[in-house]
Amino acid sequence: MNVIILCGGLSTRLGDITKEIPKILLPVGEKAVLDWQLDKLVSLGIEEVVLAAGHLSDVLKNTVGEERNGIKIRYVVEEKKLGTGGAIKYALTYVSEPNEPTLVLNGDVLVNIDLADMVSKLKPESDGIILATRVDDVATYGTLVYDETGHLQEFKEKEKVHKPGYINGGIYLFTSRVHDYFPTMDTFSIEYDVFPNMRQLYVYESDHPWVDVGVPERLEWARKHWQSL
């Protein structure tokens, strides 16, 4: 299985916090965000990770090096903004096993799920799985609509309604069929330009703790609470 971590964004929502350090290297408790993610991947037996980098990629390379937490690190650096979809498409040209499933993680997400269980739910004949994570307030997120089998029906835009629900958790597990859905252009969104066209996409529903550290208040929450979860 291949693994890609998306960490090339400009992190504009964090302002000066990420002026000199990539978001994925921000400390949360005693570890960087990247190390929390790599710890999860070690439990899967992952030996290599592709970091899809961009902003401050030199800092990332110099800090992380070619190996971290016993995992070989390979870098793919965007020369221009590619969007989430374009970054995945580009990074997939560098994975070691292009015909095998690929796990994709957003570099600003911390999760407390059993990734091995999520991987075990992948149907070879499907297009893949999206993590559907429960939050208490979906007002600032897009939500997922799926049936009792977990088959994804629809992505809903931010409705600004304060209620609990399941959102896109920023972790995807694709079969090699994902290549069939990529547009020919270089820059595009995985959420808006690819997912709506994938007819065999399923969700992995989770009620476990989850946080996107890409905004100051959520980063602060993670720094106060994540270590004890």
N, C-alpha and C positions, 0 to 999 in steps of 0.2 A: 504494500500500500504506500502511496505517495502522500506527502504532507506539504501544504503551502500555507504560510502565514503572511497575510496582507499587512504590510507596515510601511507603505510608501506615501501615505497622506500627509498633508501640510499641517494638520492638527490646529486649524485656525480657531476652533472653539476653546482651546486651552490657552490661547494667547502667549504671553511671555514664558509660561511654564515649559513650553516645548521649543523655545527659541534656539536653544543650544543642545538639547537632548531629544532624541526620537521618543515619541509617545510610548513605544513598546519597552523602552528602557527606564521608564519612570518607576521609582520605588513604591511598592505597596507592602507595608510591613517590612520584613527582612529581605525581601526578594523583589527583583524587577518583574514587571508584567510578563515579559518573555519567559522568565524562569518559572513562573506559575504555570504557563502554558506548556513548557517543555517537561515539567514534572508530570503533567497529565499524559504526555506523549510517551514518556519513558515506560509508563505502565502498559502501553500498547505494544511495546517492543520496537518502537520506531527507531531507526538508526540514522536517518537523514531527513533534514527539513530544508525546504527552499524558502528563503525570506525574500518576498517580493518588495523590494525597497525603492525609495525615491528620495524624499526629503531627508537630509542629513545622513545619507547612506554611508558616507565616509566615517562619520562618528559611529554608526552602527557596526561597520566592519571592524574598526579599530578596537571597539569595546568588546565585541562578542568573539571575534576571531573565527577560526575554521572549525572549532568544536566547542560545544557548551553542554554541560550536564551529560556528557557521554554521547551526545548526538552530533553527527557531522552537519555542518552548516554550509549551505550553498546559497550564493547571493544572485539575485536577478534585479538589476537596477533599471528603472524606467527612465528613459531619456526625455520623455514628455508625459503629461498627465494622461493616464489610460482609462481611468474610471475603474470601478470594482470588477466589471466584466473583462475589460481589456487587460487588466493586471493578471487576472486568473489565466486568460488565454495565453498571454505571453509567458507566464511562469510555467505553464504546462509543457512548453517546448523544452524545458530544462529538467524535468523530472526523470528519474532513473527508470521507472516502469510505466511508460505512457499508456499501456493497455490495461493497467490495473486501476482499481478505484483510487480516488484522490480525496483526502480530507483537507478542507480549506477552513482556516480560522481567521477571523478578523483580529488584528493585533491589538485592539483596544478592549477586548472582551475577557472577563474572568468568569469561569463557570465552575460549578461544583457537581458535575455529572459524571457518570461512569461512561467514558468514551467507548470502552470495549463493548458495553451493552448497546450503544448506539450503532456501532459498526456491525454488530451481530444482526441488526434489523434490516440491513441493506439487502434488497432483492436484486439479484443479478440482472433480471429482465427490466428493472426500473431505470429511471434517469438519475435517481438519487434521493437523498434525505436532507431536510432542513431541520435544524434545532428550533422547536417551538417552545419558548420559555415563558413561564407565567410571571407577570409583574402585577403589582397592586394597582397601578395607574397607567393605562395605555394612552393617555391623552397626547403624549409627545412621541408616540411610536406608531408605525403602521402595524396592523394586526393581520393574523392569518386565519383563513376560513378553510376548514377541512372536515371531511365526513368521519364516520365512526371507524373506518378502516385506516384513517390517517392520510388518505389521499387528498392532496392539496387542491382546493377549489378556487381560491381567490386570495390576492393580496389586497387589503384595504388600506387606503391612504390614511394619514393622521386625521382622526375625526374630532380631536380636541374634546372628547367626552371622557370624564373622569370615572373610570370603572376598571375592575380587574380584567385581565384577559391574556391571551397568548400572542406573543410577538415573534418576529424573526430574530433568533438568538445569535446570528452572526457566525454560525458554524454549519458547514455544508459537507456532505459526503456524496461525491459524484461517481457514477460509473463512467466508463470511457465514452458512453453515448453523449456526454455533455458537448463534445466537439461538434456534434451535428447541429447544435443550436446556436453556435457562435456566429454573429454577423461577419461579413468580410472586412468591415472597418476595424481600425485599431482601438478606438476609444468608445466605450459603451458601458452601460450599467448591467450588472448581473441581475439585479432586482427587477428592473423595468424592461430590459431588452432581451433577456434570456428566460427567466423564470416563467413569464406568462405563456411562453411557447412550449414549455416542457409538460407533456401530457401525463407522464408517469413519475411525478414528483410527490414524495411523501414527507410527513413530518415525524419527528421524534419529540414527543411531548414531555416536558420536564417541569416539575415544581421546585426544583432545587435552586439554591441561591445563584444569582446571575447579576452581573453589573457591567455596564459599558462605561469605562473610565475616560471617555472622550470629552467630557465636560467637567468643569472644576468641581461642582457640587457632588457629582458621582465619584470622582477621584477622591475627594476628601472623605466621603462615606466609606469607600473601599479601604482607605488608609486607616480608618478608625476600627473597622469591623471585620475585614476579610480574613485577617490572620486567625481569628477565633472561630471561623465557620467550618 
